[in-house]
Amino acid sequence: MSNQKSDKEKYVELHIGKHNIFFKKTYDIFYTINDVLIGVCFLIGSIFFYFEHLKNIGVTLFVLASILMLIRPTIRLVHHFHMKKVYGEQYEKTRGS
């Protein structure tokens, strides 16, 4: 009987771990792509400030990068809410038994 309970606990743990890694990697990719875009926008915007005729585009890139910086915590929050939604019930069931 205790062996059966142990198998159930391993299954739930492995099942959650597998999906947690899967979801985490997906959100990490979004997070990293966003970070790269922020860096590119700031770098190109900074270079454009050296040329008078490109300053307006440089300012636009700075604004775009600022918006992307606001998206960073949004990605993290969506990830946490998604994980809570997917695993919240399973977590509550395993805590109760």
JOCORJO-V447003 format. One record per pair of residues at least 6 apart in sequence whose ideal C-beta (glycine too) atoms are under 6 Angstrom apart, sorted by the first residue. I is the first residue (numbers start at 1). GAP is how many residues later the second one is. D is the distance in Angstrom with one decimal. If there is no record, write none. Layout:
I;GAP;D / I;GAP;D
This chain:
12;82;5.5 / 16;71;5.7 / 27;52;4.2 / 30;45;5.3 / 31;44;5.3 / 34;34;5.7 / 34;37;5.7 / 34;38;6.0 / 37;31;5.5 / 38;27;5.0 / 38;30;4.7 / 38;31;5.9 / 41;20;4.5 / 41;23;5.2 / 41;24;3.7 / 42;23;4.9 / 44;17;5.7 / 45;13;4.3 / 45;16;3.4 / 45;17;4.7 / 48;6;3.9 / 48;9;5.4 / 48;10;3.3 / 49;6;5.9 / 49;9;4.8
